């Protein structure tokens, strides 16, 4: 009989192993320290570093993509015109990802709820002469429509996009 891997067995083994290292009588409470690194953000939903660029880009629910430079912020892009209006709950800009070859091709991808409420994946491109802004207009690559009326289905919009080590773009949605 083969021993099959199951998550519950792994969790049980992990708990047993950890319990051998924890002494509840002499354990100290950890001290957590909060140190803000930047202020001035409004509902940040994602933060990623651009490959070959090194800067941190922060996506805000309201459609702004900000560049963090030390303790200061610069607006890189404003895609608020394509977002659901009014914003709120789980609607707006959801995620941001940079192409693995961003330094050469300048492509970035965003996931958002569009003006009709559809979950939308779009590609934009960084401006060739100004690395602090994007070119006008993006290309919608995928749009997942919501049932109508929109007001009845404004939730379940969470999502994340990431490039895998295989170079493919992966997307998750709230549903």
TIBAMAR-830385 format. One record per residue (C-alpha): residue number from 1; x, y, z. Coordinates in Angstrom, 3 decimals, decimal comma. Layout:
<semis>
+-----+----------+----------+----------+
: seq :        X :        Y :        Z :
+-----+----------+----------+----------+
: NUM :        X :        Y :        Z :
...
+-----+----------+----------+----------+
</semis>
This chain:
<semis>
+-----+----------+----------+----------+
: seq :        X :        Y :        Z :
+-----+----------+----------+----------+
:   1 :    0,000 :    0,000 :    0,000 :
:   2 :    1,436 :    3,366 :   -1,039 :
:   3 :    1,544 :    6,268 :    1,362 :
:   4 :   -0,421 :    9,058 :   -0,313 :
:   5 :    0,205 :   12,719 :    0,387 :
:   6 :   -2,732 :   14,534 :    1,889 :
:   7 :   -2,731 :   18,093 :    3,177 :
:   8 :   -4,254 :   17,030 :    6,494 :
:   9 :   -1,349 :   14,614 :    7,165 :
:  10 :    1,177 :   17,348 :    6,367 :
:  11 :   -0,525 :   19,841 :    8,660 :
:  12 :   -0,659 :   17,288 :   11,491 :
:  13 :    3,053 :   16,515 :   11,065 :
:  14 :    3,872 :   20,238 :   11,032 :
:  15 :    1,870 :   20,824 :   14,241 :
:  16 :    3,600 :   17,931 :   15,988 :
:  17 :    7,049 :   19,171 :   14,903 :
:  18 :    6,337 :   22,745 :   15,949 :
:  19 :    4,881 :   21,700 :   19,290 :
:  20 :    8,250 :   20,175 :   20,226 :
:  21 :    9,903 :   23,602 :   19,897 :
:  22 :    7,293 :   25,636 :   21,735 :
:  23 :    7,580 :   25,890 :   25,499 :
:  24 :    4,341 :   27,593 :   26,608 :
:  25 :    5,629 :   28,152 :   30,142 :
:  26 :    8,757 :   30,080 :   29,116 :
:  27 :    7,540 :   31,510 :   25,804 :
:  28 :    7,928 :   35,253 :   25,317 :
:  29 :    5,365 :   37,358 :   23,550 :
:  30 :    6,721 :   38,659 :   20,267 :
:  31 :    7,087 :   42,401 :   19,961 :
:  32 :    5,667 :   43,738 :   16,714 :
:  33 :    6,699 :   47,153 :   15,471 :
:  34 :    4,831 :   49,176 :   12,852 :
:  35 :    7,054 :   51,401 :   10,726 :
:  36 :    5,301 :   53,150 :    7,826 :
:  37 :    7,514 :   53,496 :    4,747 :
:  38 :    5,274 :   55,777 :    2,685 :
:  39 :    2,126 :   57,819 :    3,252 :
:  40 :   -0,420 :   59,382 :    0,940 :
:  41 :   -1,940 :   56,216 :   -0,529 :
:  42 :   -5,686 :   55,728 :   -0,988 :
:  43 :   -6,894 :   52,117 :   -0,800 :
:  44 :   -3,737 :   50,376 :   -2,066 :
:  45 :   -4,598 :   46,953 :   -3,487 :
:  46 :   -1,301 :   45,693 :   -4,926 :
:  47 :    2,404 :   46,495 :   -4,819 :
:  48 :    4,963 :   45,034 :   -7,215 :
:  49 :    8,492 :   45,711 :   -8,382 :
:  50 :    9,093 :   46,067 :  -12,110 :
:  51 :   11,695 :   43,641 :  -13,532 :
:  52 :   14,818 :   45,395 :  -14,757 :
:  53 :   13,558 :   48,635 :  -13,229 :
:  54 :   13,707 :   47,978 :   -9,493 :
:  55 :   11,110 :   50,563 :   -8,519 :
:  56 :    8,010 :   49,650 :   -6,537 :
:  57 :    4,668 :   50,339 :   -8,188 :
:  58 :    1,549 :   50,527 :   -6,039 :
:  59 :   -1,926 :   50,053 :   -7,514 :
:  60 :   -4,747 :   51,931 :   -5,809 :
:  61 :   -8,394 :   50,920 :   -6,069 :
:  62 :   -9,257 :   54,337 :   -7,552 :
:  63 :   -7,194 :   53,611 :  -10,706 :
:  64 :   -3,951 :   55,369 :   -9,821 :
:  65 :   -0,684 :   53,476 :  -10,147 :
:  66 :    1,942 :   55,157 :   -8,008 :
:  67 :    5,728 :   54,822 :   -8,000 :
:  68 :    7,320 :   54,662 :   -4,573 :
:  69 :   10,659 :   56,471 :   -4,536 :
:  70 :   11,946 :   56,394 :   -0,986 :
:  71 :    9,256 :   58,055 :    1,106 :
:  72 :    7,707 :   59,949 :   -1,813 :
:  73 :    5,102 :   58,972 :   -4,404 :
:  74 :    4,806 :   59,824 :   -8,096 :
:  75 :    1,750 :   59,037 :  -10,204 :
:  76 :    2,735 :   56,632 :  -12,988 :
:  77 :   -0,715 :   56,057 :  -14,504 :
:  78 :   -4,350 :   56,991 :  -14,017 :
:  79 :   -6,792 :   54,487 :  -15,515 :
:  80 :   -9,787 :   55,709 :  -13,497 :
:  81 :  -11,683 :   56,590 :  -16,711 :
:  82 :  -12,124 :   52,878 :  -17,565 :
:  83 :  -13,223 :   51,748 :  -14,093 :
:  84 :  -16,654 :   51,060 :  -12,676 :
:  85 :  -18,316 :   54,182 :  -11,354 :
:  86 :  -18,988 :   54,733 :   -8,552 :
:  87 :  -16,116 :   52,841 :   -6,962 :
:  88 :  -16,638 :   50,942 :   -3,782 :
:  89 :  -16,527 :   47,540 :   -2,190 :
:  90 :  -14,634 :   45,199 :   -4,463 :
:  91 :  -14,760 :   47,331 :   -7,598 :
:  92 :  -11,956 :   49,314 :   -9,221 :
:  93 :   -8,332 :   48,543 :   -9,977 :
:  94 :   -7,594 :   45,082 :   -8,559 :
:  95 :   -4,064 :   44,067 :   -9,530 :
:  96 :   -0,943 :   44,946 :  -11,500 :
:  97 :    1,778 :   42,800 :  -13,100 :
:  98 :    4,826 :   43,601 :  -15,205 :
:  99 :    5,921 :   41,447 :  -18,127 :
: 100 :    9,109 :   39,496 :  -17,263 :
: 101 :   10,865 :   41,327 :  -20,129 :
: 102 :    9,450 :   44,727 :  -19,080 :
: 103 :   12,835 :   46,447 :  -19,385 :
: 104 :   12,819 :   45,713 :  -23,135 :
: 105 :    9,129 :   45,591 :  -24,148 :
: 106 :    7,684 :   48,023 :  -21,523 :
: 107 :    4,457 :   45,969 :  -21,078 :
: 108 :    2,408 :   46,040 :  -17,891 :
: 109 :   -0,925 :   44,386 :  -17,225 :
: 110 :   -3,817 :   45,483 :  -15,036 :
: 111 :   -6,915 :   43,716 :  -13,741 :
: 112 :   -9,938 :   45,880 :  -12,947 :
: 113 :  -13,715 :   46,106 :  -12,973 :
: 114 :  -14,626 :   48,010 :  -16,121 :
: 115 :  -17,347 :   50,591 :  -16,646 :
: 116 :  -19,961 :   47,851 :  -17,226 :
: 117 :  -18,846 :   45,918 :  -14,149 :
: 118 :  -16,960 :   43,312 :  -16,193 :
: 119 :  -13,747 :   41,871 :  -14,766 :
: 120 :  -11,201 :   43,168 :  -17,295 :
: 121 :   -7,611 :   42,276 :  -18,075 :
: 122 :   -5,766 :   44,912 :  -20,114 :
: 123 :   -2,223 :   45,537 :  -21,336 :
: 124 :   -0,561 :   48,941 :  -21,257 :
: 125 :    2,897 :   50,092 :  -22,242 :
: 126 :    5,339 :   52,384 :  -20,491 :
: 127 :    6,175 :   55,514 :  -22,425 :
: 128 :    9,407 :   55,065 :  -24,429 :
: 129 :   10,857 :   58,466 :  -23,559 :
: 130 :    9,439 :   59,012 :  -20,074 :
: 131 :    9,783 :   56,020 :  -17,698 :
: 132 :    7,402 :   57,718 :  -15,230 :
: 133 :    4,253 :   57,417 :  -17,360 :
: 134 :    2,377 :   55,077 :  -19,697 :
: 135 :    1,340 :   55,470 :  -23,333 :
: 136 :   -2,262 :   56,564 :  -23,933 :
: 137 :   -4,822 :   53,781 :  -24,212 :
: 138 :   -4,557 :   50,146 :  -23,322 :
: 139 :   -5,550 :   46,931 :  -25,048 :
: 140 :   -8,310 :   44,876 :  -23,424 :
: 141 :   -7,243 :   41,221 :  -23,536 :
: 142 :  -10,132 :   39,618 :  -21,620 :
: 143 :  -13,463 :   40,812 :  -20,326 :
: 144 :  -15,716 :   38,670 :  -18,111 :
: 145 :  -19,200 :   40,171 :  -18,089 :
: 146 :  -21,364 :   40,155 :  -14,980 :
: 147 :  -25,071 :   39,358 :  -15,086 :
: 148 :  -27,330 :   42,408 :  -15,283 :
: 149 :  -28,393 :   44,482 :  -13,520 :
: 150 :  -24,918 :   45,499 :  -12,363 :
: 151 :  -26,205 :   46,810 :   -9,037 :
: 152 :  -27,183 :   43,259 :   -8,079 :
: 153 :  -23,708 :   41,819 :   -8,761 :
: 154 :  -21,180 :   44,346 :   -7,532 :
: 155 :  -19,279 :   41,888 :   -5,334 :
: 156 :  -16,946 :   38,921 :   -5,970 :
: 157 :  -14,573 :   41,102 :   -7,967 :
: 158 :  -11,351 :   40,319 :   -6,146 :
: 159 :   -8,504 :   39,156 :   -8,316 :
: 160 :   -4,766 :   38,938 :   -8,765 :
: 161 :   -2,469 :   38,677 :  -11,755 :
: 162 :    1,097 :   37,362 :  -11,697 :
: 163 :    3,647 :   36,054 :  -14,145 :
: 164 :    4,836 :   32,548 :  -13,375 :
: 165 :    8,407 :   31,343 :  -13,660 :
: 166 :    7,307 :   29,830 :  -16,999 :
: 167 :    6,687 :   33,356 :  -18,393 :
: 168 :    2,902 :   32,923 :  -18,610 :
: 169 :    0,467 :   35,410 :  -17,109 :
: 170 :   -1,848 :   33,876 :  -14,492 :
: 171 :   -5,092 :   35,455 :  -13,339 :
: 172 :   -7,476 :   34,669 :  -10,504 :
: 173 :  -10,912 :   36,190 :  -10,078 :
: 174 :  -13,291 :   36,582 :   -7,137 :
: 175 :  -15,598 :   33,942 :   -8,557 :
+-----+----------+----------+----------+
</semis>
